[in-house]
Amino acid sequence: MYKFLLGFILLFPCLHGIAQDEPVPEQINFVSTINFGFQANLKDFYVDFGGGVEETKTKIGAQFNFAFRPFYKKVQINESGNVIRQWKEKKFFLSVDLYKRFLPFDLGLMPTSFIGGVKTGYLFGKYRGTRQRPQAGITLSPFIGVAFDLDGVYLQASYLYFNDRLASVPDGRLMVSFLFPLNN
């Protein structure tokens, strides 16, 4: 009898491993992406493009972006009580954008989801014809909106809070961009 028990004890771990289904770890799948778009309000306009990755299951993505004002904007700077300078300014914004698409739904026959995220990076610029530069620094710009799935290409329309350090330009902007997954 003890030989039977000893054999069962030695064989049980092997049988136990065969009988149970071991959980299979879920595979993480990253897709490379490129994007381009614009950020605008009634007083200013930026062009935006970049590239990054997105995890296909969670719809969480990260992008490295470059946004710039494609023209020189006339700005007025109050230097003191009586001195106001007028300059032509161009701005640039290097950012890392983190986003998540969530709560998918169908809008007619078009798959749609909400999108939320943040653009964080370095805002800098130059004035035409002078060595002086506009105030530069780190900025944090949250956004929220909707993303339309156009057969694998996403059209994203969002409200962006972007403080470009100009009192004459409102901080709220419409951000529209196209996101292209490179391998699906």
C-alpha positions in Angstrom: 0.0 0.0 0.0 2.8 2.4 0.8 4.3 1.9 -2.7 1.0 3.0 -4.1 0.9 6.1 -1.9 4.5 6.9 -2.7 3.9 6.5 -6.4 0.7 8.7 -6.2 2.6 11.4 -4.3 5.4 11.4 -6.9 3.0 11.3 -9.8 0.4 13.8 -8.5 2.3 17.0 -9.4 2.6 15.8 -13.0 -1.1 14.9 -13.2 -2.1 18.1 -11.5 -0.2 20.1 -14.1 -1.8 18.3 -17.0 -5.3 18.6 -15.5 -5.3 22.3 -14.9 -5.4 25.0 -17.6 -2.6 27.4 -16.9 -3.5 31.0 -17.7 -1.9 32.2 -20.9 -0.4 35.6 -20.6 -2.0 38.2 -22.8 0.3 39.5 -25.5 1.0 43.2 -25.6 0.9 44.5 -29.2 2.4 47.9 -30.0 1.7 49.6 -33.3 3.8 52.4 -34.8 1.8 55.6 -35.6 2.3 58.9 -37.4 0.0 61.9 -37.1 -0.5 65.4 -38.5 -3.0 68.1 -37.8 -3.6 71.6 -36.5 -4.5 73.5 -33.4 -6.5 76.7 -33.9 -8.7 79.4 -32.4 -9.9 82.6 -33.9 -6.6 84.4 -33.1 -3.9 81.8 -33.7 -3.0 78.7 -35.6 -0.3 75.9 -35.2 0.5 73.0 -37.5 1.3 69.7 -35.7 3.0 66.4 -36.7 4.8 63.6 -35.1 5.1 59.8 -34.5 4.9 57.3 -31.8 3.4 54.0 -30.6 0.0 52.8 -29.5 -0.9 49.6 -27.6 -3.8 48.0 -29.5 -5.7 46.4 -26.7 -5.8 49.3 -24.2 -5.8 52.0 -26.8 -3.1 53.9 -24.9 -0.6 55.8 -27.0 2.4 58.0 -26.8 3.7 60.4 -29.5 6.6 62.7 -29.9 5.2 65.8 -31.7 6.4 69.1 -33.1 4.0 72.0 -33.5 4.8 75.4 -35.0 3.1 78.6 -36.0 3.7 78.7 -39.8 3.7 82.5 -39.9 4.9 85.4 -37.9 2.2 86.8 -35.7 2.2 90.5 -34.7 2.3 90.7 -30.9 2.5 93.6 -28.4 4.5 93.3 -25.2 4.0 95.8 -22.3 7.5 96.3 -21.0 6.6 99.1 -18.5 3.9 101.6 -17.9 4.7 103.8 -21.0 6.6 101.3 -23.2 4.8 98.9 -25.5 6.9 97.0 -28.0 5.4 95.4 -31.1 7.1 92.4 -32.6 6.6 89.6 -35.2 6.7 86.3 -33.4 7.0 82.7 -34.4 6.4 79.9 -31.9 7.5 76.2 -31.7 6.3 73.4 -29.4 8.2 70.1 -28.9 6.0 67.8 -26.9 5.4 64.2 -25.7 1.7 63.4 -26.0 0.0 60.7 -24.0 -3.5 59.7 -24.8 -6.2 57.1 -24.3 -9.2 56.3 -26.4 -12.1 55.0 -24.3 -15.9 54.3 -24.2 -16.3 53.2 -27.8 -19.7 53.6 -29.4 -21.1 53.7 -32.9 -22.1 56.9 -34.5 -24.3 55.7 -37.4 -22.1 53.1 -39.0 -18.8 54.8 -37.9 -17.0 53.4 -34.9 -16.3 56.3 -32.5 -14.7 56.7 -29.1 -13.8 59.4 -26.7 -10.2 60.5 -26.4 -8.4 62.2 -23.6 -4.8 63.0 -22.9 -2.1 65.6 -22.3 0.6 67.3 -24.4 3.6 68.2 -22.3 6.7 69.8 -23.6 8.9 72.8 -24.3 7.4 76.0 -25.9 9.9 78.4 -27.4 10.0 81.0 -30.2 11.8 83.9 -31.9 11.1 87.4 -32.9 11.8 88.6 -36.4 14.8 91.0 -36.7 16.1 90.9 -33.1 18.1 88.7 -30.7 15.4 88.9 -28.0 13.3 85.8 -27.6 9.7 85.3 -26.3 9.3 83.7 -22.9 10.1 80.0 -23.2 9.4 77.1 -20.9 7.7 73.8 -20.1 3.9 73.7 -20.7 1.3 71.1 -19.8 -1.8 71.1 -22.2 -4.7 68.7 -21.5 -7.2 67.7 -24.2 -10.4 65.8 -24.5 -12.6 65.0 -27.6 -13.7 62.3 -29.9 -11.9 59.9 -32.3 -13.6 58.6 -35.5 -12.3 55.3 -36.9 -12.1 55.7 -40.7 -11.1 52.1 -41.6 -8.1 52.1 -39.4 -7.2 55.8 -39.7 -8.4 57.9 -36.8 -9.7 61.5 -37.2 -9.5 63.1 -33.8 -11.3 66.3 -32.9 -10.5 67.7 -29.4 -10.7 70.7 -27.2 -7.1 71.7 -26.2 -6.1 74.0 -23.3 -2.9 75.5 -24.6 -1.3 78.4 -22.8 1.2 80.0 -25.2 2.0 82.9 -22.9 0.2 85.5 -24.9 -2.4 87.6 -23.2 -4.0 88.6 -26.5 -4.6 85.0 -27.6 -7.2 82.7 -25.8 -5.9 79.5 -24.3 -8.7 77.3 -25.6 -8.2 75.7 -29.1 -9.7 73.2 -31.4 -7.2 70.4 -32.2 -7.9 68.3 -35.2 -5.5 65.5 -36.2 -5.2 62.3 -38.3 -3.5 59.3 -36.7 -2.2 56.6 -39.1 -1.2 53.2 -37.7 1.7 51.9 -39.7 1.2 48.2 -39.2 -2.0 46.6 -38.1 
